[in-house]
Structures are given as structure tokens and as C-alpha cells.
Amino acid sequence: MRLEKCWLCSSTIYPGHGIQFVRNDAQIFRFCRSKCHKNFKMKRNPRKVKWTKAYRRLHGKDMTKDTTFEFERKRNRPERYDRNLTQDTLNAIKTITKVRSARADSHHKKRMKGKASKEQREAAKELDQSLHMIKAPSVLQKDKILVKVSGPKQEDKMQEN
């Protein structure tokens, strides 16, 4: 069973799924869904479309350099079936999956390291800017009364000078 990659979003295309486009120069483009095909026809660059794998890798949101990606490469050389080799390969796939997920988690933690403090600063800034929305109406009325009382006294003092 051959699993292909979508030309636009790099997702896996299973047999019997997706759309295949063959250009005049015999280059084959495979798409996982009509969304990718339509974006290709609109000549969109996958590196500029935010939901694609190419964009995420280019902007540091996904891991790009990792030794576990070497195992995923496509190999066109046929191998003779060997039961022991197959068993070893299946065991290796399990360990590689664990290693990859652990590295992806650490990558995500590194990316999100300063996010909590940044969100706190933004929340404090927003609180300072919109404090009038949080205060109770009774407190605001007291503030208005104080302003009214203090206003005429200052005007009287200015008139006396």
C-alpha cells in the first residue's frame, strides 16, 4: 500500500482518495481534498497559506530538522521479505513514534515558554485600559460626587485670587 503526500498541505493521501492532476510536462500533483486542489488552481504558494505544513515549518511552528524524519523518506528499492527484518522494523517504528512525539512535545514547550507571562502582561494592560467597565456603578457615582464637590471649591478659590 503506497501512501502519497499532498502537494499543497503535505498530508497523507491513502489509496483511492484525493485528486491527481497531471500537467502538460507530465509532472504529477496529488491533492488530498478539493480545498488543496482549488488553492493550487488559484496559484497559491503553500509557504504563504497558514494552514499548510510548509508554512508551519517555515515559521518555526513545526519541527524541521530531526533524525526521525529520515525514516519516513520514500524508498523505491524493493526488498526481499524476511520475517525477522519485518519484526525488527515494526518494533523500530514503535520506538521512533515515541521518540518523535517526545521531541515534538519538547519543541512545543520551547515555543510556548514565554507565552504565560506575555498573556499576563496583556491582561494587566487591558485591565488598566478598561477599569471603568469593571468598577461598580455605586463607586463611579461616589467618584462623580467627589468631583462635583471639589470642582466649585477650586473655582471659588481661583476667583478669590
Z-matrix of the N, CA and C atoms (Angstrom, degrees):
N
C 1 1.451
C 2 1.528 1 108.01
N 3 1.315 2 116.03 1 120.58
C 4 1.458 3 121.08 2 -178.35
C 5 1.527 4 109.45 3 -99.04
N 6 1.315 5 115.87 4 125.82
C 7 1.459 6 122.10 5 177.82
C 8 1.523 7 108.14 6 -103.80
N 9 1.310 8 115.86 7 123.15
C 10 1.461 9 121.14 8 -178.97
C 11 1.520 10 110.03 9 -98.30
N 12 1.325 11 116.17 10 167.76
C 13 1.465 12 122.32 11 176.88
C 14 1.531 13 108.82 12 -111.43
N 15 1.310 14 115.65 13 140.78
C 16 1.457 15 121.47 14 176.74
C 17 1.530 16 108.73 15 -67.67
N 18 1.322 17 116.79 16 137.49
C 19 1.458 18 120.55 17 -177.88
C 20 1.518 19 111.13 18 -66.92
N 21 1.320 20 118.17 19 -34.78
C 22 1.460 21 121.30 20 -175.05
C 23 1.524 22 112.66 21 -88.12
N 24 1.326 23 117.30 22 -53.71
C 25 1.473 24 119.10 23 -171.10
C 26 1.524 25 113.53 24 -104.08
N 27 1.301 26 118.54 25 -5.20
C 28 1.468 27 124.42 26 177.08
C 29 1.516 28 113.87 27 66.50
N 30 1.319 29 118.17 28 20.72
C 31 1.461 30 119.69 29 176.23
C 32 1.523 31 109.68 30 -84.35
N 33 1.305 32 116.64 31 164.42
C 34 1.454 33 122.05 32 -176.23
C 35 1.527 34 110.29 33 -78.32
N 36 1.330 35 115.53 34 136.63
C 37 1.465 36 121.34 35 176.43
C 38 1.524 37 107.14 36 -112.98
N 39 1.306 38 115.86 37 119.90
C 40 1.456 39 121.40 38 179.63
C 41 1.522 40 109.87 39 -86.33
N 42 1.341 41 117.11 40 157.45
C 43 1.468 42 120.16 41 -178.57
C 44 1.527 43 111.57 42 -57.36
N 45 1.328 44 114.85 43 136.24
C 46 1.456 45 121.01 44 179.25
C 47 1.515 46 113.52 45 86.27
N 48 1.321 47 117.26 46 2.00
C 49 1.461 48 121.16 47 -178.83
C 50 1.524 49 109.87 48 -117.08
N 51 1.297 50 116.21 49 159.70
C 52 1.455 51 121.21 50 172.02
C 53 1.510 52 113.94 51 84.82
N 54 1.332 53 114.14 52 -177.42
C 55 1.457 54 123.30 53 -177.29
C 56 1.515 55 107.77 54 -125.09
N 57 1.318 56 115.88 55 144.32
C 58 1.450 57 120.87 56 179.84
C 59 1.523 58 108.16 57 -121.16
N 60 1.327 59 117.08 58 129.62
C 61 1.451 60 122.62 59 -179.97
C 62 1.516 61 108.30 60 -119.71
N 63 1.336 62 116.81 61 126.45
C 64 1.463 63 121.32 62 179.57
C 65 1.519 64 107.89 63 -112.20
N 66 1.327 65 115.75 64 119.21
C 67 1.459 66 121.61 65 -178.83
C 68 1.524 67 109.99 66 -78.88
N 69 1.337 68 117.24 67 168.75
C 70 1.469 69 122.05 68 -178.00
C 71 1.526 70 112.85 69 -61.03
N 72 1.318 71 117.09 70 -26.58
C 73 1.464 72 119.43 71 178.80
C 74 1.530 73 111.76 72 -89.50
N 75 1.328 74 116.99 73 16.20
C 76 1.462 75 125.64 74 175.87
C 77 1.528 76 113.46 75 69.64
N 78 1.324 77 117.51 76 19.47
C 79 1.460 78 120.02 77 175.17
C 80 1.526 79 108.15 78 -84.98
N 81 1.338 80 116.02 79 133.99
C 82 1.461 81 121.61 80 -175.35
C 83 1.525 82 109.68 81 -101.02
N 84 1.330 83 115.41 82 130.69
C 85 1.455 84 122.48 83 175.28
C 86 1.517 85 107.26 84 -117.73
N 87 1.324 86 116.08 85 128.52
C 88 1.469 87 120.60 86 179.49
C 89 1.520 88 108.77 87 -112.67
N 90 1.338 89 115.82 88 138.88
C 91 1.457 90 121.30 89 -178.42
C 92 1.522 91 108.75 90 -128.49
N 93 1.334 92 115.26 91 140.46
C 94 1.466 93 120.33 92 -175.94
C 95 1.527 94 111.56 93 -78.83
N 96 1.320 95 118.42 94 -29.27
C 97 1.470 96 121.62 95 -178.51
C 98 1.524 97 108.70 96 -153.85
N 99 1.314 98 115.17 97 171.93
C 100 1.459 99 119.98 98 -175.63
C 101 1.529 100 111.66 99 -66.46
N 102 1.315 101 117.37 100 -27.18
C 103 1.466 102 121.47 101 177.77
C 104 1.533 103 110.39 102 -58.42
N 105 1.323 104 116.14 103 -45.21
C 106 1.459 105 120.82 104 -179.67
C 107 1.529 106 110.35 105 -69.06
N 108 1.322 107 116.53 106 -40.18
C 109 1.465 108 120.79 107 179.86
C 110 1.521 109 110.91 108 -63.26
N 111 1.321 110 117.24 109 -43.15
C 112 1.468 111 121.26 110 179.69
C 113 1.525 112 111.30 111 -65.36
N 114 1.338 113 116.67 112 -39.99
C 115 1.461 114 119.45 113 177.85
C 116 1.519 115 111.58 114 -66.03
N 117 1.323 116 117.31 115 -33.90
C 118 1.465 117 121.45 116 175.93
C 119 1.525 118 110.05 117 -66.02
N 120 1.347 119 117.02 118 -43.46
C 121 1.464 120 120.84 119 179.84
C 122 1.531 121 111.40 120 -66.24
N 123 1.335 122 116.82 121 -27.69
C 124 1.469 123 120.50 122 176.47
C 125 1.527 124 111.37 123 -83.26
N 126 1.333 125 116.55 124 3.51
C 127 1.464 126 124.39 125 177.62
C 128 1.533 127 112.03 126 61.10
N 129 1.315 128 116.16 127 40.46
C 130 1.463 129 120.80 128 177.36
C 131 1.517 130 109.78 129 -81.10
N 132 1.302 131 115.39 130 142.11
C 133 1.460 132 121.87 131 178.89
C 134 1.528 133 108.27 132 -86.33
N 135 1.344 134 118.54 133 122.88
C 136 1.467 135 120.20 134 -178.59
C 137 1.525 136 113.34 135 -60.12
N 138 1.336 137 117.74 136 -24.51
C 139 1.455 138 120.16 137 -179.91
C 140 1.522 139 112.53 138 -76.45
N 141 1.340 140 116.94 139 -12.04
C 142 1.462 141 120.88 140 179.95
C 143 1.523 142 113.07 141 -108.07
N 144 1.337 143 116.95 142 -8.59
C 145 1.460 144 121.43 143 178.81
C 146 1.526 145 107.24 144 -91.40
N 147 1.333 146 117.16 145 120.48
C 148 1.465 147 121.63 146 -166.80
C 149 1.523 148 115.11 147 -64.73
N 150 1.314 149 119.48 148 -26.47
C 151 1.454 150 120.37 149 -175.25
C 152 1.524 151 113.61 150 -89.51
N 153 1.319 152 118.43 151 1.65
C 154 1.466 153 120.32 152 -178.68
C 155 1.526 154 111.36 153 -88.33
N 156 1.314 155 114.47 154 159.85
C 157 1.461 156 121.49 155 178.92
C 158 1.535 157 110.39 156 -66.67
N 159 1.330 158 116.67 157 -35.92
C 160 1.465 159 121.08 158 -179.55
C 161 1.530 160 110.78 159 -62.61
N 162 1.330 161 117.18 160 -41.98
C 163 1.468 162 121.28 161 178.15
C 164 1.525 163 110.32 162 -63.56
N 165 1.327 164 116.19 163 -45.95
C 166 1.465 165 120.75 164 -177.22
C 167 1.530 166 110.97 165 -63.04
N 168 1.314 167 116.91 166 -39.04
C 169 1.460 168 120.13 167 178.86
C 170 1.518 169 111.44 168 -70.83
N 171 1.321 170 116.48 169 -41.15
C 172 1.460 171 121.30 170 -177.84
C 173 1.520 172 111.67 171 -64.68
N 174 1.336 173 117.00 172 -34.77
C 175 1.460 174 121.41 173 -176.94
C 176 1.534 175 112.98 174 -97.34
N 177 1.330 176 117.74 175 12.28
C 178 1.467 177 121.81 176 173.22
C 179 1.516 178 114.66 177 76.78
N 180 1.313 179 118.02 178 19.89
C 181 1.459 180 120.66 179 -179.06
C 182 1.530 181 111.73 180 -89.88
N 183 1.318 182 117.34 181 -23.74
C 184 1.465 183 122.36 182 175.65
C 185 1.523 184 109.00 183 -119.50
N 186 1.320 185 114.79 184 158.76
C 187 1.464 186 119.34 185 177.06
C 188 1.526 187 109.12 186 -68.50
N 189 1.323 188 116.41 187 137.56
C 190 1.464 189 119.81 188 178.78
C 191 1.520 190 111.81 189 -112.65
N 192 1.316 191 116.10 190 -42.01
C 193 1.463 192 119.78 191 -177.36
C 194 1.519 193 109.10 192 -110.74
N 195 1.306 194 115.62 193 108.92
C 196 1.455 195 120.56 194 177.75
C 197 1.521 196 107.65 195 -153.87
N 198 1.315 197 116.90 196 141.73
C 199 1.464 198 120.58 197 -177.35
C 200 1.526 199 112.10 198 -69.08
N 201 1.322 200 117.75 199 -20.24
C 202 1.464 201 119.15 200 -179.04
C 203 1.527 202 111.75 201 -71.74
N 204 1.347 203 118.33 202 -17.77
C 205 1.462 204 120.70 203 178.25
C 206 1.523 205 112.03 204 -71.78
N 207 1.323 206 116.86 205 -21.34
C 208 1.464 207 120.33 206 179.26
C 209 1.527 208 111.61 207 -63.10
N 210 1.331 209 117.06 208 -30.74
C 211 1.452 210 120.16 209 -177.99
C 212 1.527 211 111.93 210 -73.76
N 213 1.324 212 116.82 211 -18.53
C 214 1.453 213 121.01 212 -175.93
C 215 1.528 214 112.42 213 -88.42
N 216 1.319 215 116.80 214 -7.87
C 217 1.460 216 119.72 215 -177.55
C 218 1.523 217 111.96 216 -60.88
N 219 1.325 218 114.44 217 152.04
C 220 1.459 219 120.95 218 -179.86
C 221 1.535 220 109.14 219 -82.16
N 222 1.313 221 116.29 220 130.59
C 223 1.462 222 121.25 221 178.70
C 224 1.525 223 108.60 222 -121.30
N 225 1.309 224 115.45 223 127.61
C 226 1.460 225 120.25 224 -176.10
C 227 1.524 226 113.01 225 -98.59
N 228 1.331 227 117.05 226 2.26
C 229 1.459 228 119.44 227 -178.89
C 230 1.521 229 109.26 228 -87.65
N 231 1.321 230 118.71 229 121.42
C 232 1.468 231 119.92 230 179.87
C 233 1.529 232 110.97 231 -71.63
N 234 1.319 233 115.59 232 145.82
C 235 1.468 234 121.61 233 179.34
C 236 1.526 235 108.79 234 -118.06
N 237 1.310 236 114.95 235 144.92
C 238 1.458 237 119.97 236 176.39
C 239 1.531 238 108.78 237 -73.38
N 240 1.307 239 116.52 238 139.62
C 241 1.458 240 121.16 239 -177.47
C 242 1.523 241 110.46 240 -67.25
N 243 1.311 242 114.90 241 130.26
C 244 1.459 243 121.71 242 175.20
C 245 1.524 244 106.14 243 -139.34
N 246 1.317 245 115.66 244 123.28
C 247 1.461 246 120.21 245 -174.23
C 248 1.530 247 112.04 246 -61.16
N 249 1.335 248 117.78 247 -43.02
C 250 1.462 249 121.69 248 -179.50
C 251 1.534 250 111.07 249 -65.66
N 252 1.327 251 115.69 250 -41.84
C 253 1.460 252 119.67 251 178.58
C 254 1.527 253 110.66 252 -63.20
N 255 1.325 254 116.67 253 -40.56
C 256 1.466 255 120.66 254 178.58
C 257 1.527 256 110.87 255 -63.84
N 258 1.318 257 116.96 256 -43.01
C 259 1.464 258 121.09 257 178.88
C 260 1.530 259 111.07 258 -63.10
N 261 1.335 260 116.57 259 -43.56
C 262 1.461 261 120.66 260 177.63
C 263 1.528 262 111.30 261 -63.13
N 264 1.323 263 116.07 262 -39.17
C 265 1.467 264 120.68 263 179.69
C 266 1.521 265 110.64 264 -64.63
N 267 1.320 266 117.27 265 -43.86
C 268 1.469 267 120.47 266 179.66
C 269 1.527 268 111.59 267 -64.60
N 270 1.330 269 117.18 268 -38.50
C 271 1.467 270 120.44 269 175.94
C 272 1.533 271 110.94 270 -66.14
N 273 1.335 272 115.85 271 -39.20
C 274 1.467 273 120.02 272 179.18
C 275 1.527 274 110.73 273 -65.55
N 276 1.316 275 117.08 274 -37.05
C 277 1.473 276 120.65 275 179.28
C 278 1.523 277 110.35 276 -61.20
N 279 1.322 278 117.04 277 -40.54
C 280 1.468 279 120.45 278 179.55
C 281 1.532 280 110.89 279 -63.31
N 282 1.332 281 116.66 280 -46.06
C 283 1.467 282 119.17 281 -178.45
C 284 1.529 283 111.26 282 -68.40
N 285 1.325 284 116.14 283 -37.78
C 286 1.473 285 119.84 284 178.91
C 287 1.526 286 110.12 285 -63.67
N 288 1.317 287 116.94 286 -38.85
C 289 1.466 288 120.90 287 178.63
C 290 1.524 289 110.65 288 -63.07
N 291 1.331 290 116.94 289 -42.53
C 292 1.473 291 120.36 290 177.74
C 293 1.523 292 111.10 291 -63.29
N 294 1.318 293 116.96 292 -44.71
C 295 1.464 294 121.67 293 -178.97
C 296 1.523 295 110.12 294 -63.08
N 297 1.327 296 116.20 295 -44.57
C 298 1.463 297 120.40 296 -178.96
C 299 1.528 298 111.25 297 -62.91
N 300 1.336 299 117.09 298 -43.25
C 301 1.470 300 119.36 299 -179.48
C 302 1.528 301 111.00 300 -66.17
N 303 1.333 302 117.33 301 -37.62
C 304 1.471 303 120.44 302 177.91
C 305 1.531 304 110.55 303 -64.71
N 306 1.324 305 116.53 304 -42.22
C 307 1.462 306 119.99 305 179.22
C 308 1.529 307 111.24 306 -68.12
N 309 1.320 308 116.65 307 -36.79
C 310 1.468 309 119.67 308 177.21
C 311 1.531 310 110.65 309 -65.11
N 312 1.329 311 117.17 310 -39.32
C 313 1.467 312 120.52 311 177.10
C 314 1.524 313 111.43 312 -63.14
N 315 1.333 314 116.62 313 -43.32
C 316 1.465 315 119.22 314 179.60
C 317 1.534 316 110.71 315 -66.35
N 318 1.339 317 116.85 316 -36.74
C 319 1.469 318 120.99 317 176.77
C 320 1.526 319 110.30 318 -62.03
N 321 1.325 320 116.20 319 -42.84
C 322 1.467 321 121.34 320 179.76
C 323 1.535 322 110.61 321 -65.07
N 324 1.325 323 117.13 322 -40.92
C 325 1.468 324 120.39 323 179.04
C 326 1.523 325 111.08 324 -64.15
N 327 1.325 326 117.54 325 -39.70
C 328 1.462 327 120.74 326 177.56
C 329 1.527 328 110.81 327 -63.20
N 330 1.338 329 116.03 328 -40.94
C 331 1.469 330 119.72 329 179.43
C 332 1.516 331 112.21 330 -65.35
N 333 1.327 332 117.09 331 -37.17
C 334 1.464 333 121.63 332 -174.49
C 335 1.525 334 113.52 333 -94.19
N 336 1.327 335 117.50 334 10.34
C 337 1.468 336 121.10 335 -173.46
C 338 1.527 337 111.98 336 -58.81
N 339 1.312 338 120.02 337 -50.59
C 340 1.456 339 122.04 338 -175.72
C 341 1.517 340 114.13 339 -90.97
N 342 1.307 341 117.17 340 6.06
C 343 1.458 342 120.05 341 -174.34
C 344 1.527 343 112.66 342 -68.64
N 345 1.329 344 118.93 343 -38.40
C 346 1.465 345 121.19 344 -177.19
C 347 1.526 346 111.01 345 -64.26
N 348 1.322 347 117.25 346 -44.76
C 349 1.466 348 119.52 347 179.95
C 350 1.531 349 110.70 348 -67.89
N 351 1.319 350 116.99 349 -35.52
C 352 1.460 351 120.71 350 177.98
C 353 1.525 352 110.73 351 -64.84
N 354 1.332 353 116.75 352 -43.35
C 355 1.465 354 120.42 353 177.99
C 356 1.520 355 111.23 354 -64.23
N 357 1.332 356 117.80 355 -37.14
C 358 1.468 357 121.39 356 177.67
C 359 1.520 358 110.72 357 -63.85
N 360 1.333 359 117.02 358 -44.20
C 361 1.470 360 120.39 359 178.70
C 362 1.524 361 110.84 360 -62.06
N 363 1.340 362 116.20 361 -43.10
C 364 1.464 363 119.70 362 179.88
C 365 1.522 364 111.37 363 -65.34
N 366 1.327 365 117.57 364 -38.78
C 367 1.460 366 121.25 365 179.05
C 368 1.526 367 110.57 366 -66.25
N 369 1.332 368 117.52 367 -41.03
C 370 1.466 369 120.75 368 178.57
C 371 1.525 370 110.78 369 -64.99
N 372 1.328 371 116.47 370 -39.24
C 373 1.464 372 120.96 371 178.72
C 374 1.529 373 110.65 372 -64.60
N 375 1.322 374 115.81 373 -44.20
C 376 1.466 375 120.22 374 178.85
C 377 1.523 376 111.24 375 -64.93
N 378 1.317 377 116.69 376 -37.23
C 379 1.465 378 121.06 377 177.88
C 380 1.522 379 110.75 378 -63.80
N 381 1.331 380 116.72 379 -42.60
C 382 1.459 381 120.19 380 178.46
C 383 1.532 382 111.52 381 -64.07
N 384 1.335 383 116.07 382 -38.51
C 385 1.460 384 119.74 383 -177.19
C 386 1.526 385 112.30 384 -73.46
N 387 1.320 386 118.18 385 -32.54
C 388 1.464 387 120.24 386 -175.22
C 389 1.522 388 111.80 387 -118.64
N 390 1.317 389 116.46 388 41.87
C 391 1.457 390 120.89 389 179.32
C 392 1.523 391 111.55 390 -67.68
N 393 1.334 392 116.78 391 -29.80
C 394 1.465 393 120.18 392 -179.85
C 395 1.532 394 112.16 393 -63.95
N 396 1.311 395 117.60 394 -23.75
C 397 1.467 396 120.93 395 179.52
C 398 1.523 397 111.63 396 -79.92
N 399 1.329 398 116.73 397 -21.60
C 400 1.458 399 120.91 398 -175.65
C 401 1.523 400 111.75 399 -92.16
N 402 1.339 401 116.86 400 -33.24
C 403 1.456 402 120.09 401 -176.99
C 404 1.520 403 111.32 402 -62.44
N 405 1.315 404 115.98 403 147.18
C 406 1.462 405 121.43 404 178.09
C 407 1.528 406 109.67 405 -71.03
N 408 1.335 407 117.66 406 147.95
C 409 1.472 408 120.20 407 -179.29
C 410 1.522 409 112.86 408 -59.29
N 411 1.334 410 117.60 409 -34.61
C 412 1.465 411 119.60 410 179.97
C 413 1.527 412 111.17 411 -63.88
N 414 1.305 413 117.11 412 -38.64
C 415 1.461 414 120.97 413 178.34
C 416 1.522 415 110.00 414 -65.73
N 417 1.327 416 116.66 415 -40.26
C 418 1.455 417 120.23 416 178.59
C 419 1.523 418 111.09 417 -64.75
N 420 1.337 419 117.29 418 -38.79
C 421 1.466 420 120.51 419 178.55
C 422 1.519 421 110.76 420 -64.18
N 423 1.325 422 118.03 421 -40.88
C 424 1.469 423 121.52 422 177.37
C 425 1.524 424 109.83 423 -61.50
N 426 1.320 425 116.29 424 -41.28
C 427 1.465 426 120.12 425 178.19
C 428 1.521 427 110.83 426 -62.01
N 429 1.325 428 117.04 427 -39.81
C 430 1.464 429 120.79 428 179.65
C 431 1.524 430 110.41 429 -66.24
N 432 1.318 431 116.18 430 -40.80
C 433 1.464 432 120.38 431 179.41
C 434 1.514 433 109.93 432 -62.59
N 435 1.306 434 117.15 433 -44.75
C 436 1.455 435 120.49 434 178.92
C 437 1.519 436 110.80 435 -61.42
N 438 1.309 437 116.74 436 -38.66
C 439 1.455 438 120.41 437 179.79
C 440 1.525 439 109.55 438 -66.68
N 441 1.333 440 117.20 439 -41.15
C 442 1.464 441 120.40 440 -179.69
C 443 1.517 442 110.73 441 -64.59
N 444 1.311 443 118.37 442 -42.35
C 445 1.462 444 122.45 443 -178.94
C 446 1.515 445 110.15 444 -67.15
N 447 1.315 446 116.71 445 -42.97
C 448 1.459 447 119.60 446 -176.71
C 449 1.525 448 111.37 447 -74.34
N 450 1.309 449 117.45 448 -26.71
C 451 1.470 450 121.25 449 -177.87
C 452 1.516 451 112.82 450 -61.93
N 453 1.338 452 120.36 451 -56.07
C 454 1.474 453 120.73 452 -177.39
C 455 1.525 454 112.58 453 -65.30
N 456 1.325 455 119.40 454 -34.44
C 457 1.456 456 121.39 455 179.90
C 458 1.518 457 110.16 456 -61.07
N 459 1.324 458 116.33 457 -42.48
C 460 1.445 459 119.74 458 -179.77
C 461 1.524 460 110.32 459 -66.64
N 462 1.339 461 116.02 460 -38.16
C 463 1.454 462 119.29 461 179.16
C 464 1.530 463 110.01 462 -65.26
N 465 1.373 464 117.56 463 -40.47
C 466 1.451 465 121.87 464 178.81
C 467 1.529 466 110.09 465 -61.60
N 468 1.330 467 115.91 466 -44.85
C 469 1.461 468 119.98 467 -179.31
C 470 1.528 469 110.43 468 -62.51
N 471 1.330 470 116.21 469 -38.10
C 472 1.458 471 119.08 470 179.76
C 473 1.529 472 110.84 471 -68.23
N 474 1.324 473 116.63 472 -37.02
C 475 1.466 474 119.61 473 179.40
C 476 1.527 475 110.89 474 -68.54
N 477 1.328 476 118.01 475 -35.39
C 478 1.453 477 121.41 476 179.56
C 479 1.516 478 112.09 477 -67.22
N 480 1.332 479 118.32 478 -35.95
C 481 1.475 480 122.96 479 179.47
C 482 1.482 481 108.64 480 -74.29
